[in-house]
Amino acid sequence: MQRVSLNPDLNLSRLVYGMWRLADDQDRSAGRTEAKIQACLEQGITTFDQADIYGGYQAETILGEALKANPSLRPKMEIITKCDIVVPGGPFSRKGVKHYNTSREYIEAAVQRSLSKMSTDYLDLLLLHRPDPLMDHHETGAALDDLVKSGTVRAIGVSNFRPWDCELLQSAMSNRLVTNQIEISLVQLAPFTNGDIAFHQKNSQALMAWSPLGGGRILSDSGELGQTLDRIAGENGVDRAAVATAFLLHHPANIMPIMGTNTLERIASISDALRVRMDREDWFLLYTAALGHRVP
């Protein structure tokens, strides 16, 4: 499995397992979660993506029960989690409105909750989940730097930030933001042309792609895109998901697709994307089919 270096002390697997659906599984036992982790590790997928709000604030706890039952798993993994979205419910049942909070007090408390829930004493990567229009970048940047200094967090990144949001936060930090997790897929092509990918490529920052299969829309497409996916899939002996993922892997920006499923068979096939042979023409055939028209 190819590795992506985010800084001299941290590298991640090119394919990432997304745990946002852990709480959707009828079987949430530690054994079931460990089976998912092992299915990833067997393919060289060592990086696992979480967020405090996933699964109605339950997904981190489900992972933590598996790590508590088998502590030997933790050294084999890189754990990502995210904070700053406050959703009424769980520990915030008294809150009246969904909002963002990037204050020092909130970030520090959120990190401690995540550490406790996931039965770990450090995070490999902490992301701010969404841009906060009330962010005091000096306060937020200092809080994030202090988490790295303390060893609680190995690296800091962001999610769903636009280039100007990244620049604002970075201007108040001594540690470099190492990644941005944004939506990229064959049904979300805007980052290829709106400057998002170009900004991070210019700054040598690897991107993470959430919802790389477009929430399943790519797998059910019956038009030209679906037909093109099927042709390339047939030529490579894989399924549509592998081709759609390979489309992202082919880009020189070191995009790391985050793949989420609770089905062990599908987890075991995530790395099939690495088997897809894709050249520039294949990439543009998919891109054109997704656009619905020829490029200018």
C-alpha positions as CSV (number, residue, x, y, z in Angstrom):
1,M,0.0,0.0,0.0
2,Q,1.4,3.4,-1.0
3,R,2.0,5.8,1.9
4,V,1.5,9.5,1.9
5,S,3.8,11.6,4.1
6,L,2.0,14.5,5.8
7,N,5.0,15.6,7.8
8,P,8.4,14.0,8.8
9,D,6.7,12.2,11.7
10,L,3.4,11.1,10.2
11,N,2.4,9.2,7.1
12,L,-0.9,7.6,6.2
13,S,-2.1,4.8,4.0
14,R,-3.2,6.1,0.6
15,L,-6.7,4.6,1.1
16,V,-8.5,5.5,4.3
17,Y,-11.3,3.6,6.1
18,G,-14.1,6.0,7.0
19,M,-16.0,5.1,10.2
20,W,-18.9,7.5,9.9
21,R,-21.3,4.5,9.5
22,L,-20.1,2.4,12.4
23,A,-23.3,3.1,14.4
24,D,-25.5,2.1,11.5
25,D,-24.4,-1.5,11.8
26,Q,-26.8,-3.8,13.7
27,D,-23.8,-5.5,15.2
28,R,-21.8,-2.9,17.1
29,S,-19.8,-5.4,19.2
30,A,-16.1,-5.0,19.7
31,G,-15.5,-8.2,17.8
32,R,-17.4,-7.0,14.8
33,T,-15.5,-3.7,14.8
34,E,-12.2,-5.5,15.2
35,A,-13.1,-7.6,12.1
36,K,-13.5,-4.4,10.1
37,I,-10.1,-3.1,11.3
38,Q,-8.4,-6.4,10.6
39,A,-9.9,-6.5,7.1
40,C,-8.3,-3.1,6.5
41,L,-5.0,-3.9,8.0
42,E,-4.7,-7.0,5.8
43,Q,-4.7,-4.7,2.8
44,G,-2.3,-2.2,4.2
45,I,-5.0,0.3,5.1
46,T,-3.8,1.6,8.4
47,T,-5.6,4.9,8.6
48,F,-9.0,5.3,10.1
49,D,-11.2,8.4,9.9
50,Q,-13.6,9.4,12.7
51,A,-15.4,12.5,14.0
52,D,-16.9,13.3,17.3
53,I,-20.4,13.7,15.8
54,Y,-20.4,10.5,13.7
55,G,-23.2,8.1,14.6
56,G,-24.9,10.6,16.8
57,Y,-21.8,10.9,18.9
58,Q,-21.5,7.0,19.1
59,A,-19.0,6.0,16.5
60,E,-15.9,7.0,18.5
61,T,-17.2,4.9,21.4
62,I,-17.8,1.9,19.2
63,L,-14.2,2.1,18.0
64,G,-12.9,2.6,21.5
65,E,-14.6,-0.6,22.7
66,A,-12.7,-2.6,20.1
67,L,-9.4,-0.9,21.1
68,K,-10.1,-1.5,24.7
69,A,-10.8,-5.2,24.0
70,N,-7.6,-5.6,21.9
71,P,-5.0,-2.8,22.7
72,S,-2.6,-4.4,20.3
73,L,-4.6,-2.8,17.4
74,R,-3.8,0.8,18.3
75,P,-0.1,0.8,17.4
76,K,-1.0,-0.5,14.0
77,M,-3.4,2.3,13.2
78,E,-3.4,6.0,12.5
79,I,-6.6,7.6,13.9
80,I,-8.0,10.8,12.5
81,T,-10.9,12.6,14.3
82,K,-12.6,15.9,13.8
83,C,-14.3,18.5,16.0
84,D,-16.0,21.9,16.1
85,I,-19.5,20.9,14.9
86,V,-22.0,21.0,17.8
87,V,-25.2,19.1,17.1
88,P,-28.1,19.2,19.6
89,G,-28.1,15.7,21.1
90,G,-25.7,13.4,22.9
91,P,-23.5,15.5,25.3
92,F,-25.1,18.6,23.8
93,S,-28.8,17.7,24.2
94,R,-29.5,21.1,25.8
95,K,-28.2,23.1,22.8
96,G,-30.9,24.7,20.8
97,V,-29.2,25.0,17.4
98,K,-26.5,23.3,15.4
99,H,-23.4,25.5,15.3
100,Y,-19.6,25.5,15.1
101,N,-17.3,26.2,18.0
102,T,-13.5,26.7,17.5
103,S,-12.8,28.3,20.9
104,R,-9.8,27.0,22.9
105,E,-12.1,25.7,25.6
106,Y,-14.3,23.8,23.2
107,I,-11.4,22.2,21.2
108,E,-9.5,21.1,24.3
109,A,-12.7,19.5,25.8
110,A,-13.6,17.9,22.5
111,V,-10.1,16.3,22.2
112,Q,-10.3,14.9,25.7
113,R,-13.8,13.4,25.0
114,S,-12.5,11.8,21.8
115,L,-9.4,10.4,23.6
116,S,-11.6,8.9,26.3
117,K,-14.2,7.5,23.9
118,M,-11.6,5.8,21.7
119,S,-9.4,4.5,24.5
120,T,-6.3,6.2,23.3
121,D,-3.9,8.7,24.8
122,Y,-3.1,10.5,21.5
123,L,-4.6,11.3,18.1
124,D,-2.5,11.0,15.0
125,L,-4.4,13.7,13.2
126,L,-7.0,16.2,14.4
127,L,-9.1,18.1,11.9
128,L,-11.4,21.1,12.3
129,H,-14.6,19.8,10.8
130,R,-16.1,22.9,9.2
131,P,-15.1,26.6,8.8
132,D,-16.4,28.6,11.8
133,P,-17.6,32.2,10.8
134,L,-16.9,33.2,14.4
135,M,-13.4,31.8,14.6
136,D,-10.8,33.8,16.4
137,H,-7.9,32.5,14.4
138,H,-5.3,33.6,17.0
139,E,-7.1,31.7,19.8
140,T,-7.8,28.7,17.6
141,G,-4.3,28.5,16.1
142,A,-2.7,28.7,19.5
143,A,-5.0,26.0,21.0
144,L,-4.1,23.7,18.1
145,D,-0.4,24.4,18.4
146,D,-0.5,23.6,22.1
147,L,-2.1,20.3,21.4
148,V,0.8,19.3,19.2
149,K,3.3,20.7,21.6
150,S,1.8,18.6,24.4
151,G,2.0,15.4,22.3
152,T,-1.8,14.9,22.5
153,V,-2.1,15.4,18.8
154,R,0.6,14.5,16.2
155,A,-0.6,16.8,13.4
156,I,-3.4,19.3,12.6
157,G,-5.5,19.6,9.5
158,V,-8.9,20.9,8.4
159,S,-12.0,19.7,6.6
160,N,-14.3,21.5,4.2
161,F,-12.1,24.6,4.3
162,R,-11.7,26.8,1.2
163,P,-8.2,28.1,0.4
164,W,-8.8,31.5,2.2
165,D,-10.0,29.7,5.3
166,C,-6.8,27.6,5.4
167,E,-4.7,30.7,4.9
168,L,-6.4,32.6,7.8
169,L,-5.9,29.7,10.3
170,Q,-2.4,29.0,9.0
171,S,-1.4,32.6,9.6
172,A,-1.9,32.2,13.3
173,M,-0.1,28.8,13.7
174,S,3.5,27.7,14.0
175,N,2.6,24.1,13.0
176,R,1.8,23.5,9.4
177,L,-1.7,22.4,8.4
178,V,-1.1,19.0,6.8
179,T,-4.3,18.2,4.9
180,N,-7.8,19.3,4.0
181,Q,-10.6,16.8,3.8
182,I,-13.1,17.8,1.1
183,E,-15.8,16.3,-1.0
184,I,-14.3,15.0,-4.3
185,S,-15.8,12.4,-6.6
186,L,-17.2,11.8,-10.1
187,V,-20.3,13.6,-9.0
188,Q,-18.5,16.4,-7.2
189,L,-16.0,17.7,-9.8
190,A,-15.9,21.3,-8.7
191,P,-12.6,21.0,-6.7
192,F,-10.8,20.1,-9.9
193,T,-11.4,23.6,-11.4
194,N,-12.5,25.9,-8.6
195,G,-9.0,26.2,-7.1
196,D,-9.4,23.9,-4.1
197,I,-7.2,21.1,-5.4
198,A,-4.8,23.5,-7.1
199,F,-4.2,25.4,-3.8
200,H,-3.2,22.3,-1.9
201,Q,-1.2,20.9,-4.8
202,K,0.7,24.1,-4.9
203,N,1.4,23.9,-1.2
204,S,2.4,20.2,-1.3
205,Q,-0.5,19.3,1.0
206,A,-2.2,15.9,0.4
207,L,-6.0,16.0,0.2
208,M,-8.5,13.6,1.6
209,A,-11.7,13.0,-0.4
210,W,-14.9,12.3,1.5
211,S,-17.8,10.6,-0.2
212,P,-15.6,9.4,-3.1
213,L,-18.6,7.3,-4.4
214,G,-21.0,10.2,-4.3
215,G,-23.0,8.7,-1.5
216,G,-23.7,5.7,-3.8
217,R,-25.0,7.7,-6.7
218,I,-22.0,6.7,-8.8
219,L,-22.7,3.0,-8.3
220,S,-26.3,3.4,-9.5
221,D,-25.7,5.6,-12.5
222,S,-27.4,4.2,-15.6
223,G,-26.2,6.8,-18.1
224,E,-22.9,7.4,-19.9
225,L,-20.9,7.6,-16.7
226,G,-22.2,4.2,-15.5
227,Q,-21.4,2.7,-18.9
228,T,-17.9,4.1,-18.9
229,L,-17.3,2.8,-15.4
230,D,-18.5,-0.6,-16.3
231,R,-16.3,-0.8,-19.4
232,I,-13.2,0.1,-17.5
233,A,-14.2,-2.2,-14.6
234,G,-14.6,-5.1,-17.0
235,E,-11.2,-4.5,-18.5
236,N,-9.6,-4.6,-15.1
237,G,-11.7,-7.3,-13.4
238,V,-13.0,-5.0,-10.7
239,D,-16.3,-3.2,-9.8
240,R,-17.5,0.3,-10.4
241,A,-16.4,1.4,-6.9
242,A,-12.8,0.5,-7.6
243,V,-12.7,2.5,-10.9
244,A,-14.3,5.5,-9.3
245,T,-11.7,5.4,-6.5
246,A,-8.9,4.9,-9.0
247,F,-10.1,8.1,-10.8
248,L,-9.2,10.0,-7.7
249,L,-5.9,8.1,-7.1
250,H,-4.8,8.9,-10.6
251,H,-4.6,12.6,-9.9
252,P,-1.1,13.9,-9.0
253,A,-2.4,15.8,-5.9
254,N,-2.0,12.6,-3.8
255,I,-5.8,12.5,-3.1
256,M,-6.6,10.0,-0.3
257,P,-10.1,8.6,-0.8
258,I,-12.0,7.8,2.5
259,M,-14.0,4.6,1.9
260,G,-16.9,3.8,4.3
261,T,-18.9,0.6,4.4
262,N,-19.9,-1.8,7.2
263,T,-19.9,-4.9,4.9
264,L,-16.8,-7.0,5.4
265,E,-16.7,-8.2,1.8
266,R,-16.7,-4.6,0.5
267,I,-14.1,-3.6,3.0
268,A,-11.9,-6.5,1.8
269,S,-12.2,-5.2,-1.8
270,I,-11.3,-1.5,-1.1
271,S,-7.7,-2.0,-2.3
272,D,-9.0,-3.3,-5.7
273,A,-8.7,0.3,-6.8
274,L,-5.0,-0.1,-6.8
275,R,-5.3,-2.7,-9.5
276,V,-7.0,-0.4,-12.0
277,R,-4.9,0.6,-15.0
278,M,-5.9,4.1,-15.9
279,D,-4.3,6.4,-18.4
280,R,-5.0,10.1,-19.2
281,E,-7.6,9.2,-21.9
282,D,-9.5,6.9,-19.5
283,W,-9.4,9.6,-16.9
284,F,-10.9,12.1,-19.3
285,L,-13.5,9.7,-20.6
286,L,-14.8,9.4,-17.0
287,Y,-14.5,13.2,-16.4
288,T,-16.3,13.9,-19.6
289,A,-19.1,11.4,-18.9
290,A,-19.5,12.9,-15.4
291,L,-19.6,16.5,-16.8
292,G,-22.2,15.5,-19.4
293,H,-20.3,17.3,-22.1
294,R,-16.9,17.6,-23.7
295,V,-14.3,19.7,-22.0
296,P,-13.9,23.2,-23.6
